[in-house]
């Protein structure tokens, strides 16, 4: 009869390896969640930058011979065609997901609308707002010349 010796991990070795995995999970899970949250707010800011540029170009090139604008609110923003949101001929609402919020909206103390008049690249209103999510924040500033400055806070 052959002498067989079974080799296996001891209970102590299994518990030790599981402990290492648990510790690694506790360390890297919050980092991964913060990175995912950072990607979401980065995407929102990039989309806003693109929409502001598109609206200004549409107005400057007399697209449909109309004014163009954006209106900002805490949990959403609206892209519209017309001289104001109240008189908009068309509008598209974009809801912000999760914890992402728009705060401290200040356009010449005239409200939350950024308007581009047909034939002009410069906006009628200018100012800034913040896009925030958890501990991450961006300051978006549109100056009187229509230049856009985005800074991470």
Residue frames as a rotation matrix with the C-alpha (Angstrom) as fourth column:
UNK 1
0.585 0.811 0.000 0.00
0.811 -0.585 0.000 0.00
0.000 0.000 -1.000 0.00
UNK 2
-0.192 -0.662 0.725 1.35
0.628 -0.650 -0.428 3.40
0.754 0.373 0.540 -0.98
UNK 3
-0.189 0.038 -0.981 1.95
0.897 -0.400 -0.189 5.95
-0.399 -0.916 0.041 1.73
UNK 4
-0.023 0.290 0.957 0.07
0.694 -0.684 0.223 9.10
0.720 0.669 -0.186 0.76
UNK 5
-0.514 -0.152 -0.844 0.56
0.743 -0.570 -0.350 12.39
-0.428 -0.808 0.406 2.46
UNK 6
0.359 0.733 0.578 -2.16
0.882 -0.468 0.045 14.99
0.304 0.494 -0.815 1.85
UNK 7
-0.769 -0.600 -0.222 -0.96
0.634 -0.760 -0.144 18.56
-0.083 -0.252 0.964 1.67
UNK 8
0.278 0.867 0.414 -3.35
0.782 -0.454 0.426 21.45
0.558 0.206 -0.804 2.45
UNK 9
-0.389 -0.318 0.865 -3.47
-0.142 -0.907 -0.397 24.89
0.910 -0.278 0.307 3.96
UNK 10
-0.688 0.150 -0.710 -3.92
0.714 0.314 -0.626 25.11
0.129 -0.938 -0.323 7.67
UNK 11
0.412 0.908 -0.072 -6.81
0.894 -0.388 0.223 27.04
0.175 -0.157 -0.972 9.17
UNK 12
0.278 -0.398 -0.874 -4.37
0.462 -0.742 0.485 29.69
-0.842 -0.539 -0.022 10.39
UNK 13
-0.783 -0.609 0.126 -3.02
0.373 -0.297 0.879 30.25
-0.498 0.736 0.459 6.87
UNK 14
-0.340 0.754 0.563 -6.53
0.838 -0.029 0.545 30.59
0.427 0.657 -0.622 5.40
UNK 15
0.618 0.572 -0.540 -7.58
0.770 -0.580 0.267 33.10
-0.160 -0.581 -0.798 8.10
UNK 16
-0.113 -0.759 -0.641 -4.38
0.392 -0.627 0.673 35.09
-0.913 -0.175 0.369 7.57
UNK 17
-0.866 -0.183 0.466 -4.90
0.495 -0.172 0.852 35.36
-0.076 0.968 0.239 3.80
UNK 18
0.086 0.964 0.250 -8.57
0.891 -0.187 0.414 36.34
0.446 0.187 -0.875 4.29
UNK 19
0.479 0.027 -0.878 -7.47
0.655 -0.677 0.336 39.03
-0.585 -0.736 -0.342 6.74
UNK 20
-0.622 -0.754 -0.211 -5.01
0.350 -0.509 0.786 40.44
-0.700 0.415 0.581 4.18
UNK 21
-0.643 0.456 0.616 -7.79
0.670 -0.054 0.740 40.56
0.371 0.888 -0.270 1.54
UNK 22
0.440 0.843 -0.308 -10.17
0.886 -0.354 0.299 42.30
0.143 -0.405 -0.903 3.94
UNK 23
0.144 -0.475 -0.868 -7.56
0.478 -0.735 0.481 44.91
-0.866 -0.484 0.121 4.86
UNK 24
-0.856 -0.472 0.211 -6.76
0.384 -0.309 0.870 45.54
-0.345 0.826 0.445 1.17
UNK 25
-0.235 0.865 0.444 -10.48
0.837 -0.052 0.544 45.92
0.494 0.499 -0.712 0.42
UNK 26
0.556 0.448 -0.700 -10.91
0.785 -0.559 0.266 48.41
-0.272 -0.697 -0.663 3.27
UNK 27
-0.256 -0.737 -0.625 -7.99
0.323 -0.675 0.664 50.45
-0.911 -0.032 0.411 1.93
UNK 28
-0.945 -0.300 0.131 -8.78
0.195 -0.196 0.961 50.41
-0.262 0.934 0.244 -1.79
UNK 29
-0.211 0.943 0.259 -12.60
0.976 0.190 0.103 50.52
0.048 0.274 -0.961 -1.82
UNK 30
0.486 0.404 -0.775 -12.85
0.495 -0.858 -0.138 54.17
-0.721 -0.317 -0.617 -0.64
UNK 31
-0.481 -0.721 -0.499 -10.15
-0.121 -0.510 0.852 55.15
-0.868 0.470 0.158 -3.14
UNK 32
-0.856 0.198 0.478 -12.10
0.515 0.418 0.748 53.48
-0.052 0.886 -0.460 -5.94
UNK 33
0.179 0.977 -0.113 -15.37
0.969 -0.196 -0.152 55.13
-0.171 -0.083 -0.982 -4.88
UNK 34
0.261 -0.153 -0.953 -13.70
0.154 -0.968 0.198 58.59
-0.953 -0.199 -0.229 -4.75
UNK 35
-0.800 -0.596 -0.072 -12.18
-0.014 -0.100 0.995 58.00
-0.600 0.797 0.072 -8.18
UNK 36
-0.524 0.700 0.486 -15.57
0.848 0.373 0.376 57.03
0.082 0.609 -0.789 -9.61
UNK 37
0.464 0.691 -0.554 -17.19
0.753 -0.637 -0.163 60.10
-0.465 -0.342 -0.816 -8.03
UNK 38
-0.145 -0.627 -0.766 -14.38
-0.044 -0.769 0.638 62.27
-0.988 0.126 0.084 -9.42
UNK 39
-0.902 -0.158 0.401 -14.97
0.357 0.246 0.901 60.87
-0.241 0.956 -0.166 -12.91
UNK 40
-0.021 0.980 0.199 -18.68
0.999 0.026 -0.025 61.70
-0.029 0.199 -0.980 -12.70
UNK 41
0.554 0.213 -0.805 -18.12
0.361 -0.933 0.002 65.34
-0.750 -0.292 -0.593 -11.73
UNK 42
-0.547 -0.788 -0.282 -15.36
-0.029 -0.320 0.947 65.64
-0.837 0.526 0.152 -14.37
UNK 43
-0.698 0.339 0.631 -17.82
0.715 0.380 0.587 64.42
-0.041 0.860 -0.508 -17.02
UNK 44
0.414 0.884 -0.219 -20.49
0.872 -0.454 -0.183 66.91
-0.261 -0.115 -0.958 -15.90
UNK 45
0.254 -0.395 -0.883 -18.01
0.030 -0.909 0.415 69.81
-0.967 -0.132 -0.219 -16.08
UNK 46
-0.815 -0.559 0.154 -16.80
0.129 0.083 0.988 68.70
-0.565 0.825 0.004 -19.53
UNK 47
-0.313 0.790 0.527 -20.39
0.949 0.240 0.204 68.46
0.035 0.564 -0.825 -20.75
UNK 48
0.576 0.507 -0.641 -21.17
0.584 -0.804 -0.111 71.94
-0.571 -0.310 -0.760 -19.40
UNK 49
-0.240 -0.760 -0.604 -18.07
-0.087 -0.603 0.793 73.38
-0.967 0.243 0.079 -21.08
UNK 50
-0.861 -0.072 0.504 -19.09
0.448 0.361 0.818 71.79
-0.241 0.930 -0.278 -24.38
UNK 51
0.064 0.979 0.195 -22.69
0.998 -0.059 -0.032 73.04
-0.020 0.196 -0.980 -24.13
UNK 52
0.429 0.017 -0.903 -21.62
0.279 -0.953 0.115 76.60
-0.859 -0.301 -0.414 -23.28
UNK 53
-0.625 -0.732 -0.271 -19.28
-0.097 -0.272 0.958 76.61
-0.774 0.625 0.099 -26.26
UNK 54
-0.694 0.422 0.584 -21.95
0.719 0.458 0.523 75.13
-0.047 0.783 -0.621 -28.57
UNK 55
0.381 0.889 -0.253 -24.54
0.868 -0.438 -0.233 77.70
-0.318 -0.131 -0.939 -27.48
UNK 56
0.178 -0.377 -0.909 -22.12
-0.021 -0.925 0.380 80.60
-0.984 -0.048 -0.173 -27.98
UNK 57
-0.845 -0.528 0.082 -21.14
0.034 0.099 0.994 79.33
-0.534 0.843 -0.066 -31.44
UNK 58
-0.333 0.815 0.474 -24.77
0.940 0.325 0.102 78.80
-0.071 0.480 -0.874 -32.44
UNK 59
0.579 0.533 -0.617 -25.58
0.537 -0.818 -0.203 82.40
-0.614 -0.214 -0.760 -31.50
UNK 60
-0.133 -0.749 -0.649 -22.45
-0.146 -0.633 0.760 83.80
-0.980 0.196 -0.026 -33.16
UNK 61
-0.935 -0.277 0.219 -23.14
0.133 0.300 0.945 82.03
-0.328 0.913 -0.244 -36.48
UNK 62
-0.509 0.820 -0.260 -26.80
-0.842 -0.538 -0.049 83.16
-0.180 0.194 0.964 -36.55
UNK 63
-0.974 0.175 -0.143 -27.93
0.136 0.959 0.251 79.52
0.181 0.225 -0.957 -36.38
UNK 64
-0.265 0.964 -0.021 -31.68
0.940 0.263 0.218 79.62
0.216 0.038 -0.976 -37.02
UNK 65
-0.423 0.025 0.906 -31.40
0.133 -0.987 0.089 83.40
0.896 0.158 0.414 -36.49
UNK 66
0.707 0.692 -0.146 -32.06
0.168 0.036 0.985 82.96
0.687 -0.721 -0.090 -32.74
UNK 67
0.054 -0.612 0.789 -30.56
-0.907 -0.360 -0.217 83.68
0.417 -0.704 -0.575 -29.33
UNK 68
0.267 -0.051 -0.962 -29.21
0.153 0.988 -0.010 80.78
0.952 -0.145 0.271 -27.28
UNK 69
-0.008 -0.274 0.962 -28.78
-0.847 -0.509 -0.153 80.24
0.531 -0.816 -0.228 -23.57
UNK 70
-0.334 -0.094 -0.938 -28.36
0.381 0.897 -0.225 78.02
0.862 -0.432 -0.263 -20.55
UNK 71
0.312 0.439 0.843 -30.11
-0.692 -0.502 0.518 78.21
0.651 -0.745 0.148 -17.19
UNK 72
-0.545 -0.634 -0.550 -28.49
-0.007 0.659 -0.752 76.69
0.839 -0.406 -0.363 -14.10
UNK 73
0.515 0.683 0.517 -30.27
-0.660 -0.068 0.748 75.29
0.547 -0.727 0.416 -11.05
UNK 74
0.067 -0.559 0.827 -29.07
-0.949 0.220 0.226 73.29
-0.308 -0.800 -0.515 -8.07
UNK 75
-0.103 -0.064 0.993 -30.03
-0.187 0.981 0.044 69.84
-0.977 -0.181 -0.113 -9.36
UNK 76
0.263 0.167 0.950 -30.29
0.840 0.444 -0.310 70.42
-0.474 0.880 -0.024 -13.14
UNK 77
-0.513 -0.321 -0.796 -29.54
-0.124 -0.890 0.439 72.78
-0.849 0.324 0.417 -15.98
UNK 78
0.466 0.773 0.431 -31.50
0.488 0.182 -0.854 73.69
-0.738 0.608 -0.292 -19.10
UNK 79
-0.796 -0.605 -0.004 -30.19
0.274 -0.366 0.889 74.43
-0.540 0.707 0.457 -22.58
UNK 80
0.219 0.975 0.027 -32.63
0.597 -0.112 -0.794 76.61
-0.772 0.190 -0.607 -24.53
UNK 81
-0.658 -0.250 0.710 -33.23
0.730 -0.441 0.522 78.63
0.183 0.862 0.473 -27.67
UNK 82
0.485 0.816 0.313 -34.63
0.686 -0.578 0.442 82.13
0.542 0.000 -0.840 -27.14
UNK 83
0.023 -0.471 0.882 -33.90
-0.122 -0.877 -0.465 85.40
0.992 -0.096 -0.078 -25.41
UNK 84
-0.460 -0.173 0.871 -34.61
-0.881 -0.031 -0.471 83.91
0.109 -0.984 -0.138 -21.96
UNK 85
-0.993 0.113 -0.014 -35.81
0.114 0.976 -0.184 80.69
-0.007 -0.184 -0.983 -20.38
UNK 86
-0.378 0.909 -0.172 -39.27
0.072 -0.156 -0.985 82.23
-0.923 -0.385 -0.007 -19.85
UNK 87
0.413 0.508 -0.756 -39.50
-0.671 -0.392 -0.630 82.96
-0.616 0.767 0.179 -23.59
UNK 88
-0.599 -0.754 0.269 -37.73
-0.412 0.578 0.704 79.80
-0.687 0.311 -0.657 -24.78
UNK 89
0.138 0.578 -0.804 -38.81
-0.989 0.120 -0.084 78.35
0.048 0.807 0.589 -28.10
UNK 90
0.621 -0.002 -0.784 -37.16
-0.063 0.997 -0.052 75.03
0.782 0.082 0.618 -27.29
UNK 91
0.164 -0.572 0.804 -35.43
-0.974 -0.222 0.040 73.65
0.155 -0.790 -0.594 -24.24
UNK 92
0.339 -0.160 -0.927 -33.64
0.026 0.987 -0.161 70.52
0.940 0.031 0.338 -23.09
UNK 93
0.642 -0.051 0.765 -33.33
-0.752 -0.239 0.615 69.70
0.151 -0.970 -0.192 -19.39
UNK 94
0.003 -0.719 -0.695 -30.29
-0.075 0.692 -0.718 67.85
0.997 0.055 -0.052 -18.04
UNK 95
0.916 0.315 0.248 -30.67
-0.282 0.066 0.957 66.35
0.285 -0.947 0.150 -14.55
UNK 96
-0.134 -0.972 0.193 -27.58
-0.836 0.006 -0.549 66.02
0.533 -0.235 -0.813 -12.40
UNK 97
0.384 0.268 -0.883 -26.99
0.017 0.955 0.297 62.57
0.923 -0.129 0.362 -10.98
UNK 98
0.160 -0.332 -0.930 -26.49
0.829 0.556 -0.056 61.62
0.536 -0.762 0.364 -7.36
UNK 99
0.316 -0.134 -0.939 -24.69
0.821 -0.457 0.341 64.04
-0.475 -0.879 -0.035 -5.12
UNK 100
-0.666 -0.619 0.415 -23.61
0.745 -0.567 0.351 66.42
0.018 0.543 0.839 -7.90
UNK 101
0.461 0.789 -0.407 -25.03
0.795 -0.570 -0.206 69.91
-0.395 -0.229 -0.890 -7.36
UNK 102
-0.237 -0.441 0.866 -24.61
0.669 -0.720 -0.184 73.37
0.704 0.536 0.466 -8.88
UNK 103
0.418 0.305 -0.856 -24.16
0.880 -0.368 0.299 76.05
-0.224 -0.878 -0.423 -6.20
UNK 104
-0.046 -0.449 -0.892 -23.26
0.364 -0.840 0.403 79.72
-0.930 -0.306 0.202 -5.82
UNK 105
-0.072 0.142 0.987 -24.75
0.996 -0.036 0.078 80.70
0.046 0.989 -0.139 -9.19
UNK 106
0.238 0.089 -0.967 -24.02
0.365 -0.931 0.004 84.37
-0.900 -0.354 -0.254 -9.82
UNK 107
-0.284 -0.242 0.928 -24.46
0.957 -0.138 0.256 85.98
0.066 0.960 0.271 -13.25
UNK 108
-0.734 -0.102 0.672 -24.22
0.185 -0.981 0.054 89.77
0.654 0.163 0.739 -12.82
UNK 109
-0.896 0.439 -0.060 -26.62
0.031 -0.072 -0.997 89.30
-0.442 -0.895 0.051 -9.89
UNK 110
-0.454 0.737 -0.500 -29.33
-0.890 -0.403 0.214 88.82
-0.044 0.542 0.839 -12.52
UNK 111
0.617 0.739 0.271 -30.22
-0.730 0.666 -0.155 85.20
-0.295 -0.102 0.950 -11.87
UNK 112
0.079 -0.536 0.841 -29.10
-0.179 0.822 0.541 81.89
-0.981 -0.193 -0.031 -13.24
UNK 113
0.812 0.315 0.492 -29.27
0.395 0.324 -0.859 82.38
-0.430 0.892 0.139 -17.01
UNK 114
-0.353 -0.899 -0.258 -26.35
0.067 -0.299 0.952 82.67
-0.933 0.319 0.166 -19.41
UNK 115
0.678 0.718 0.158 -27.60
0.300 -0.074 -0.951 84.24
-0.671 0.692 -0.265 -22.68
UNK 116
-0.618 -0.782 0.077 -25.82
0.357 -0.192 0.914 84.54
-0.700 0.592 0.398 -26.03
UNK 117
0.330 0.732 -0.596 -27.45
-0.224 -0.553 -0.802 87.02
-0.917 0.398 -0.019 -28.43
UNK 118
0.639 -0.040 0.768 -27.49
0.670 0.520 -0.530 86.12
-0.378 0.853 0.359 -32.12
UNK 119
0.763 -0.415 0.496 -24.47
0.237 -0.534 -0.812 87.46
0.602 0.737 -0.309 -33.98
UNK 120
0.360 -0.632 0.686 -22.34
-0.814 -0.572 -0.100 87.80
0.455 -0.523 -0.721 -30.84
UNK 121
-0.029 -0.489 -0.872 -19.83
0.181 0.856 -0.485 85.48
0.983 -0.172 0.063 -29.21
UNK 122
-0.913 -0.334 0.236 -19.89
-0.121 -0.329 -0.936 87.44
0.390 -0.883 0.260 -25.95
UNK 123
-0.370 0.816 -0.445 -22.65
0.868 0.474 0.146 86.61
0.330 -0.332 -0.884 -23.48
UNK 124
0.180 0.543 0.820 -25.21
0.041 -0.837 0.545 89.18
0.983 -0.064 -0.173 -22.26
UNK 125
0.853 0.070 0.518 -24.57
-0.511 -0.101 0.854 87.99
0.112 -0.992 -0.050 -18.73
UNK 126
0.068 -0.860 -0.506 -21.38
-0.102 0.498 -0.861 86.71
0.992 0.111 -0.054 -17.18
UNK 127
0.365 0.031 0.930 -20.34
-0.919 -0.148 0.365 85.35
0.149 -0.989 -0.025 -13.83
UNK 128
-0.657 -0.679 -0.328 -19.66
-0.567 0.732 -0.379 82.04
0.497 -0.063 -0.866 -12.18
UNK 129
0.630 0.733 0.258 -21.04
-0.734 0.453 0.506 78.95
0.254 -0.508 0.823 -10.51
UNK 130
-0.496 -0.762 0.417 -19.67
-0.852 0.519 -0.064 75.92
-0.168 -0.387 -0.907 -8.68
UNK 131
0.434 0.499 -0.750 -20.20
-0.533 0.813 0.233 72.28
0.726 0.299 0.619 -9.50
UNK 132
-0.361 -0.538 0.762 -19.84
-0.928 0.123 -0.353 70.20
0.096 -0.834 -0.543 -6.34
UNK 133
0.586 0.478 -0.655 -19.95
-0.320 0.879 0.355 66.57
0.745 0.002 0.667 -5.31
UNK 134
0.711 -0.316 -0.629 -18.88
0.676 0.555 0.485 65.47
0.196 -0.769 0.608 -1.86
UNK 135
0.401 -0.659 -0.636 -15.44
0.397 -0.501 0.769 66.97
-0.825 -0.561 0.061 -1.28
UNK 136
-0.533 -0.598 0.599 -14.81
0.783 -0.081 0.616 67.72
-0.320 0.797 0.512 -4.96
UNK 137
0.509 0.707 -0.491 -15.65
0.421 -0.702 -0.575 71.09
-0.751 0.086 -0.654 -6.52
UNK 138
-0.429 -0.542 0.723 -15.08
0.903 -0.258 0.343 73.07
0.000 0.800 0.600 -9.71
UNK 139
-0.011 0.359 -0.933 -15.45
0.156 -0.921 -0.357 76.82
-0.988 -0.149 -0.046 -10.17
UNK 140
-0.190 0.043 0.981 -16.79
0.978 0.092 0.186 77.66
-0.082 0.995 -0.059 -13.64
UNK 141
-0.054 0.084 -0.995 -16.35
0.224 -0.970 -0.094 81.32
-0.973 -0.228 0.033 -14.63
UNK 142
0.118 0.138 0.983 -17.58
0.991 -0.085 -0.107 82.98
0.069 0.987 -0.147 -17.83
UNK 143
-0.509 -0.372 -0.777 -16.14
0.514 -0.855 0.073 86.47
-0.691 -0.362 0.626 -18.26
UNK 144
0.255 0.682 -0.686 -17.59
-0.109 -0.684 -0.721 89.43
-0.961 0.259 -0.100 -20.18
UNK 145
-0.296 -0.445 -0.845 -15.59
-0.895 -0.179 0.408 88.44
-0.333 0.878 -0.345 -23.28
UNK 146
0.672 0.651 -0.353 -17.16
-0.727 0.670 -0.149 84.97
0.139 0.357 0.924 -23.32
UNK 147
-0.250 -0.838 -0.485 -14.02
-0.537 0.537 -0.650 83.19
0.806 0.098 -0.584 -22.18
UNK 148
0.810 0.573 -0.124 -14.53
-0.293 0.579 0.761 80.17
0.508 -0.580 0.637 -19.98
UNK 149
-0.386 -0.898 0.212 -12.26
-0.666 0.111 -0.738 79.42
0.639 -0.426 -0.640 -17.02
UNK 150
0.773 0.559 -0.301 -12.68
-0.227 0.686 0.691 76.16
0.593 -0.465 0.657 -15.12
UNK 151
-0.337 -0.901 0.275 -10.66
-0.637 0.002 -0.771 75.60
0.694 -0.435 -0.574 -11.98
UNK 152
0.221 0.308 -0.926 -10.64
0.386 0.844 0.373 72.67
0.896 -0.439 0.067 -9.62
UNK 153
0.314 -0.031 0.949 -11.04
-0.699 -0.684 0.209 73.76
0.643 -0.729 -0.237 -6.00
